[in-house]
Amino acid sequence: MKAAAPKVALVLQGGGALGAYHIGAFEALHSAGFEPDWVAGISVGAFNAAIIAGNDPADRLEKLAGFWHEISWPELPFGPRYLPLQLLHHRLSSAEALAFGQPNFFSPRPLSPYLLTDARPDELSFYDTTPLHKTLQRFVSFERINRQATRLTLGTTNLASGLLEFFDSATQPIDAAHVIASGSLPPGLPATKIGDAFYWDGGCVSNTPLEALAAAQGSEPLLVFVIDLWDAAGPLPNTMSDVLWRAKQIQYAGRAAHDLRVVESVANHLHALAIAKDAGLPEMSGLPDTLALRQGRLDLVHITYHPGANHIASSDTEFSRSSIAARRNAGRLDMQCALAAAPWTHPMPAHQRARIHRVAGT
């Protein structure tokens, strides 16, 4: 009997301007005929996830590219071809973002938040995200999301509890505020109020919204593409710029590999319990036959962005259009490598239900 085709999920990590890598990864998936049934994101990954889930398949790539064009400044007046000039270009582009914000995304507040006393959490930040609300409304159909044409899951940090909290279109209505909440990274961006609660960027707790998918998987096989923007492994720093970049890598990538291993381990442990129960072992007689024991095969394809030599310590705030294009191209090439390898098509050992596939890019 032919195995059922897996549902496809796309998990998008946070990373600011590095999120342009997601465009290329999705572009390669789309070109190969893989349209996600489920998209999850945190921070900038939430913005990209909402655009994918909130548009018809034929329009997704155009909307993604359009969104990133809208939130970037026009290119600086010189196109650097040599590394020293590229580094200068990127530093000036990052400084432009810090000084003036990003169009249709965030703008500097006229008054320093340090001068405020007894203010609300959504007033305490260096930048205002009001422009982003209108931008998301132009690029995302929340009506499509809320009729669950494609499931959307967004990771946030509850500011009061300090715990990771997920918004899911399968269980609640989603609007622009839920998307922005996932990307409300302090102290640059303000907390987002939803109901009576305030939320910060999900990356404050975990930068990869994988656990929500694993917990809610049904009995059908699930193929998950996990797109990371930060690599936990890296060379020892030789300059202060290297120190700042390395610190960010470790901070934001640290839990991704751990979360993948935990999800794989728990799934395989539950599978072992199911095997023991089906074998009629007396010790398993009282074990309830829950969905958790009967979840389908789980393939976790882990793809990580590796920036080129021209990256800077503040690459996550460097939104130049040339950098966006380079990151998009890297994402496309790396996903093409993963699709060519197709490790999820290989047989799974009988004692396993889940497996991590780490695919090296170009």
JOZIBEL-V444403 format. One record per residue. PHI is phi in whole degrees, -180 to 180 (none if undefined). PSI is psi in radians with two decimals (NA if undefined). BURIAL is I if it has 24 or more other ideal C-beta (glycine too) atoms within 12 Angstrom, else O. Layout:
phi = {PHI:PHI}
psi = {PSI:PSI}
burial = {BURIAL:BURIAL}
//
This chain:
phi = {none:-71:-66:-67:-66:-73:-70:-111:-123:-125:-113:-116:-81:-84:172:59:-63:-64:-62:-62:-58:-62:-59:-66:-61:-67:-56:-67:-61:-61:-64:-88:88:-95:-107:-65:-85:-149:-128:-127:-153:-132:60:-62:-63:-69:-62:-65:-63:-65:-65:-66:-69:-95:-144:-65:-50:-68:-104:-64:-64:-62:-69:-60:-62:-65:-61:-68:-67:-70:-95:-116:-77:-56:-59:-61:-75:-147:-102:-68:-112:-114:-55:-58:-71:-62:-63:-62:-57:-69:-67:-66:-65:-65:-63:-61:-64:-66:-80:-119:77:-123:-59:61:-131:-144:-133:-64:-77:-69:-120:-61:-65:-66:-86:-89:-128:56:-92:-80:-59:-82:-108:-100:-169:-83:-130:-111:-99:-53:-59:-67:-58:-67:-65:-64:-62:-79:-108:-128:-93:-73:-63:-65:-61:-80:-95:60:-63:-137:-70:-127:-126:-125:-97:-135:-112:-71:-66:-76:-88:74:-104:-70:-134:-112:-100:-137:-65:-76:-126:-160:-67:-116:-134:-60:-62:-65:-68:-66:-57:-66:-112:-86:-84:-79:-90:-67:-112:-79:-62:-112:-92:-133:65:-99:-110:-113:-131:-111:-52:-60:-66:-64:-111:-148:-94:-131:-82:-85:-63:-64:-70:-62:-70:-104:-65:-93:-83:-81:-63:-130:-107:-113:-96:-102:-105:-95:-105:-131:-104:-66:-90:-174:-72:-66:-73:-115:-137:-65:-61:-63:-61:-63:-67:-63:-61:-64:-57:-66:-61:-92:-99:-53:-89:-62:-64:-62:-63:-61:-64:-64:-61:-62:-65:-64:-61:-72:-66:-63:-63:-63:-64:-64:-61:-65:-66:-66:-77:80:-63:-57:-64:-98:-62:-92:-77:-64:-89:-90:-61:-57:-77:-112:-64:-78:-58:-129:-109:-111:-97:-102:-124:-124:-74:-122:-67:-79:-66:-92:-76:-125:-62:-106:-59:-72:-116:-108:-105:-62:-68:-68:-69:-59:-65:-66:-68:-59:-63:-63:-63:-64:-66:-67:-68:-60:-63:-64:-67:-68:-72:43:-65:-71:-85:-79:-60:-96:-55:-60:-85:-117:-117:-129:-152:-92:-118:-98:-110:-72:-87:-75}
psi = {2.29:2.34:2.56:2.51:2.38:2.65:2.62:2.25:2.59:2.13:2.10:2.10:2.81:2.74:0.40:-2.30:-0.36:-0.30:-0.20:-0.39:-0.59:-0.59:-0.87:-0.68:-0.77:-0.67:-0.78:-0.70:-0.83:-0.76:-0.52:0.03:0.22:1.84:2.11:2.41:-0.32:2.27:2.30:2.51:2.76:2.42:-2.24:-0.46:-0.54:-0.67:-0.85:-0.68:-0.73:-0.67:-0.72:-0.86:-0.49:0.37:2.69:2.62:-0.68:-0.36:-0.13:-0.85:-0.75:-0.70:-0.70:-0.88:-0.69:-0.70:-0.83:-0.55:-0.69:-0.54:0.17:2.60:2.72:2.65:2.52:2.73:0.41:2.42:1.65:2.40:-0.26:2.60:-0.85:-0.69:-0.61:-0.78:-0.73:-0.78:-0.80:-0.64:-0.70:-0.67:-0.74:-0.71:-0.63:-0.73:-0.75:-0.64:-0.69:-0.05:-2.88:2.35:2.44:0.32:-1.29:2.63:2.62:2.49:2.47:-0.39:2.30:2.33:-0.32:-0.35:-0.13:2.47:2.52:0.69:2.86:2.73:-0.51:0.07:-0.17:1.59:2.87:-0.36:2.77:2.27:0.27:-0.72:-0.53:-0.54:-0.85:-0.65:-0.78:-0.65:-0.53:-0.48:-0.12:2.30:1.78:-0.38:-0.73:-0.74:-0.75:-0.19:0.17:0.65:-0.67:2.22:2.42:2.25:2.29:2.28:2.31:2.95:2.09:2.08:-0.57:-0.78:-0.41:0.24:2.65:2.32:2.45:2.39:2.35:2.20:-0.28:-0.28:-0.16:2.72:2.49:2.37:-3.03:-0.59:-0.65:-0.66:-0.81:-0.62:-0.68:-0.40:0.35:1.30:2.04:2.76:0.05:-0.81:2.59:2.77:2.68:2.27:2.24:2.05:-2.23:0.06:2.71:2.54:2.51:3.04:2.34:-0.44:-0.21:-0.45:-0.93:2.32:0.03:1.95:0.97:-0.64:-0.54:-0.66:-0.78:-0.67:-0.50:0.13:2.46:-2.72:-0.18:2.62:2.55:2.20:2.00:2.13:1.97:1.96:1.84:2.51:-0.09:2.37:2.10:-0.54:2.50:2.93:2.77:2.47:2.53:-0.22:2.92:-0.58:-0.72:-0.68:-0.82:-0.74:-0.77:-0.69:-0.74:-0.75:-0.86:-0.74:-0.82:-0.34:-0.26:-0.70:-0.23:-0.90:-0.68:-0.80:-0.69:-0.81:-0.70:-0.81:-0.78:-0.79:-0.79:-0.77:-0.75:-0.55:-0.79:-0.66:-0.71:-0.68:-0.70:-0.73:-0.78:-0.68:-0.77:-0.47:-0.12:0.40:2.31:-0.59:-0.36:0.02:-0.56:0.05:2.11:2.53:1.37:2.92:-0.59:-0.57:-0.38:0.30:2.69:3.12:2.49:1.98:2.15:1.85:1.95:2.05:2.28:2.39:2.32:1.83:2.77:-3.10:-0.31:0.24:2.78:2.97:-0.47:0.58:-0.47:-0.19:0.32:1.75:0.47:2.60:-0.50:-0.67:-0.69:-0.76:-0.70:-0.73:-0.69:-0.78:-0.71:-0.73:-0.69:-0.81:-0.72:-0.70:-0.63:-0.66:-0.75:-0.73:-0.62:-0.66:-0.65:0.96:-0.36:-0.20:-0.14:2.62:2.53:2.31:2.57:-0.51:-0.01:2.63:-0.45:2.59:2.44:2.31:1.92:2.06:2.08:2.42:-2.78:NA}
burial = {O:O:O:O:O:I:I:I:I:I:I:I:I:I:I:I:I:I:I:I:I:I:I:I:I:I:I:I:I:I:O:O:O:I:I:I:I:I:I:I:I:I:I:I:I:I:I:I:I:I:I:I:I:I:I:O:I:O:O:I:I:O:I:I:I:O:I:I:I:I:I:I:I:O:O:I:O:O:O:O:O:O:O:O:O:I:I:O:I:I:I:I:I:I:O:I:I:O:O:O:I:I:O:I:I:I:I:O:I:O:O:O:I:O:O:O:O:O:O:O:I:I:I:I:I:I:I:I:I:I:I:I:I:O:I:I:O:O:I:I:I:I:O:I:I:I:O:O:I:I:I:I:I:I:I:I:I:I:I:O:O:O:O:I:I:I:I:I:I:I:O:O:O:I:I:I:I:I:I:I:I:I:I:I:I:I:O:I:I:I:I:I:O:I:O:O:O:I:I:I:I:I:I:I:I:I:I:I:I:I:I:I:I:I:I:I:I:I:O:O:I:I:I:I:I:I:I:I:I:I:I:I:O:O:O:O:O:O:O:O:O:O:O:O:I:I:O:I:I:O:O:I:I:I:I:I:I:O:I:I:O:O:I:I:O:I:I:I:O:I:I:I:I:I:O:O:O:O:O:O:O:O:O:O:O:O:O:O:O:O:O:I:I:O:I:I:I:I:I:I:I:I:I:I:I:I:I:O:O:I:I:I:I:I:I:I:I:I:I:I:I:I:I:I:I:I:I:I:I:I:I:I:I:I:I:I:I:I:I:O:O:O:I:I:O:O:O:I:O:O:O:I:I:I:I:I:I:I:I:O:I:O}
//
